[in-house]
């Protein structure tokens, strides 16, 4: 019997976590040829998410959990789950049921029968999504695909099923500043993409704000591309060329027409333009230098405060020794 680990990052999911497990169990029960295990990762929730995890673990032997000492972010939560996974196949999904467990059979068919290393999902147009947010999402995927070597179809999501080999390859990338969508694509492997229409979550509220999505988009580009740095160099070259032409024109006018009083508007526009370019360049450089600074600190990606995986892993070790 092949095994499947479900990696589920959780942040303030007390309203919907138990409902998620119950609904997912209905799908799992229809797949008796596979043994499923939950790895719920509490990302420093401020509500009763951890207590509900413990309650679920007492009710279901298949529920395992990791609870962080504070909020480290969804990327760290996914990393923790993948690091502690041991199954033949590993699924990364959210706890809000916007990643429907009903497509498990299709995913298993892709990786277990059709020979794919990964079955990933991409969303169609989302119901109720604002025009501005949808346009920003399309712009992100367009820039990501043009500026980096990592190619992702529009609407690509973290929700996917991967083979053990692919997960082990992902775990070899231990950078602190992580962008999992890009990492999943960077490691390669044969991926089957399936689409589904997302709906609003049944319980609880989304934790993603536009500011968070914007920072996430910046991470996606800077983690896999130096194109912004090249853009600043390109802009510097353009400004130098324009300045050189302007200097030559000024010299010619001075030689043949005499000295003229420089225009106030021209001077002001030039100063503001060059100042803006300079500040933007410093900001882009700062993004990359900041990433270098964080990586050189070599801090852990997460700190686990509570987990029931220790007993589970010890049990597996004992079983291997007996075998």
N, C-alpha and C positions, 0 to 999 in steps of 0.2 A: 504494500500500500504506500503510495507516494504521499509526501507531506507538503503542506502549504502553510506558510506563515503570513498573517495579515498584520502589516505595520500600520498603526493608526495614531498619528499625532493628535493630541487633544489639548485644547486651551479653552478653559471655561466652558466645558461641554456638559455640565451637570444636568441640564434640561433634556438633552437628547441622547446621552451615551447609552443608557440602558435600553432605550428604544432601538438604537442602532444595532446593538448586539442581538436583541431579540429578532429583529427583522433579518439580520444577516444569518442567524442560525437557521431560519426557514430555508434559505438557499443552500446552506451547508448540508442540511439534512437530506436534501435531494441529490447529493453527490456522495454516496456511501463508499465510493472507490478511492476517496482521498481523505486524509486526516488533516484537519485544519487546527490552527492554533492562533490565538490573538496575541499580539504584543502591543498593548496600549501604552503610549508614552505621554505622561502628564508633563506638559511644558510649563511648569510653574504657575498653574492655574490659581486664581484667587477665590474660586468658589469651592464647591464640594466635589469636584471631579475626582480627586484622589480617593475620597471615601467611597464614592460609587464604584471606582475601579476595584477597591478591596472587597466590596460587597459582591461584585460580579465574579471576582476570582474565587470567593468562597462558594458561590453558586455553581460556577462552571469550571471544571478542571482545565479546560482549554484556554482560559483567560489568564494571561500573564501581563505584568505591568512593570513599567519603569517610571519613577517619579523624580523629576529634576529638583535641584536645590533652589532654583529660581527660573525665570523665563529666559531661555536661551534662543528661542525662535524655532519656527517650523523646520528649517533646514537641519538644525541640530537634532531635533526630534526624529526626523527621518533617518539621519545618520545613526543615531542610537539604536533604532529598531533594526536597521540593516546589519549593524555590527553584532547584534545579539541574535540574529536569525540563523537557523541551522537547517531549514527545510529545503526540499528539492526545488520548490517554487516559492517565490516571495512576492506578495502584493503590497503596494503602497497605496493607501486610500485615506480619505477624510472620514470623520465621524458624523457628518451631517446628512448622510444619505444622498447627497448630490452626486456622489460617486456610487451608482447603483450596484449592489452585489448581485443583482439579477443577471449580469453579464459574465459572471464567473465561468459558467459552462463554455461560453464562446472563447474566453481567455484560455481555459484549460485545453480546449481543442487546438488552439493555435500553437501552444508551446509543447503539448504532450503528444499530439498526433501529427500536426503539420510541420513540425521541426523548427519553428521559430524560437529565437532566444528570448524574445520579449513580445508581449502583446500590450500595446499602449493605446491610450484613448485621446481623442480630440473632441472638443465640444462644438456642436452647431450653435447657431444664434441662441442666446439665452433669453428666456421670457422675462420681460420687465426690465431688461438692461437698458440703461440710458444711452443715447446716441453718442455722447461725449466719451463715456467709458469704452464703448465698443470701438470707436474710432481710435482711441489711445491704444487699445489692445492690438488692433490691426497694424498701427504704426510701429509698435514694439516688435512684432514678429517680422515685419518688413526690414527694419533696421538690423535686427538680430541676424537675419539670414544674409544680408548684404555686407555687414561689417565683420562677421566672424566666419570661421570655418565650420561652425556647428550649425547644421541645418535642421529646422523644426517646422512642421506644417502649422498653418494657422490654427489656433485653438488647442495646441498641444497641452496636455495636463500631466500632473504627477501620477495620476491614477494609472497603474500598469501592473502587469504580472511579469516577473523575470525568472530566468533559470538560475540555478546555484552558481554556474560559471560566470554569468554576467554580474551577479551581486558581488562575488569575490573580486572581480575586476574593478568594480566601483569602489570597493573598500581599500584598494591600493592607492586611491587618490585621497590623501588625508589633509588637504588644505582646510584652513579654518574658515576662510571666506568661501562659502559654498553656494552654488547655484545648480540644484539637482537636475532641473530640466536640461541644462547644458551638459552636465556630467553624463546623464543617461545617453545623450546623443554622441558625446565625445568618445566614449568607450567603444562605440560601434555596435556590432552584433546585428543579426537579422531581426527586424522589428515589423510586426504587423500592426497597422493602425486601424482602429475601429471608431466610428462616430456615434454619438448619442446626444439627445437633446436634454440639456440641463434644466432643472426646475428650481424654484425657490425652496429653501430648506424648510422642513416641516416644523422643527422645534428649535428654539434659540435664535440668535442673531449672528450675522457674519462678523468676523473679527478683522476683516480686511477693509481698510480705508484707502481712499485714493492716494494719500501720502505714502502709505505702506507699499502700495502697488508701484508707485513711481520709484521709490528706493529699490524695490525688487527688480524693476526694469533696468535701472542703472547697474545693479549688481550683475545682471545677466550679460550686459554688454562689456563691462570692464573686466569680468572674470575670464572672458574668452577672446578678447580682442584688444589690440593697441591702436585701433583705428582712430580713436579720439586724439591720441598723441600725434599721430600722423596728420590729423586734420589741423592741429595747432601749428605744426611745422609748415603745412601747405598755406595756411592763412598768413603766417609770417613771411613766406616767400612772396605772396601776392602783395602784401602791404609794402614790402621792400621794393618790389618792381614799380608799384604805383608812386611811391615816394621818390624813387629815382627819376621817373618821368617828370614828376612835378618839379623836382630840383632843376632838371635840364630846361624845362619851360621857363622857370623863374630866372635862370641865368641868361637865357636868350633875351627875355623881355628886358632885363636890366641892362644888357650890353647894347641893345638896339633902341630901346624906348626910354631908358633911364630908370631910376629908382621910383617905384610907386608905393603908395601906402597900402600894406596888406589888409585884406578884408577881415572884419571882425567875425562874420558868420563862417567864413572858410576856416579860420583858426579854431573857432569854438567846435565846429563839426569834427575837425581832424583830431583835436584833443579828446573829445568824448568818444569817438570811434576807436582810437588807439587805446584809450583807457579801458573801454569795454572789452576789447580783444585781449588785453593784458590780464584783466581780472578773470576772464573766462579761461585763459590758458593756465593761470595759476591754479584755478579751481580744478581743472582736469588733471594737472600734475599732482595736486593734493590728493585726489581720489586714488591714484596709483601709489603714491608714496605712503598713504595711510594703509593701504592693503599690504604693502611690503612691511610696514611697521608691525601690523597685527600678526603677520605670518612669522616674523622673526622672534616674536615673544614666545612662540611654541606653547601657547596655553591649550588646555584640553577643550575640545569642542563642546562638551557638556559635563556636568557633574551630577551623578545619580545620588539621590538621598535615600530612596526606598525602592526595593524591587523584590519580586518573588521568583525571579529567574534563577537566582543562585541555587535554590533547592532543586529546581527543574534541571539545571545543567549538571548538578552533582548526581542526580538520579541517573541521567543519561551516561555519565562517566562510569558509575557503578555497574550499569547494565553492560557496558562494553567490556569491563574487566571480567565480569562473570562469563560473558560470551567467549 
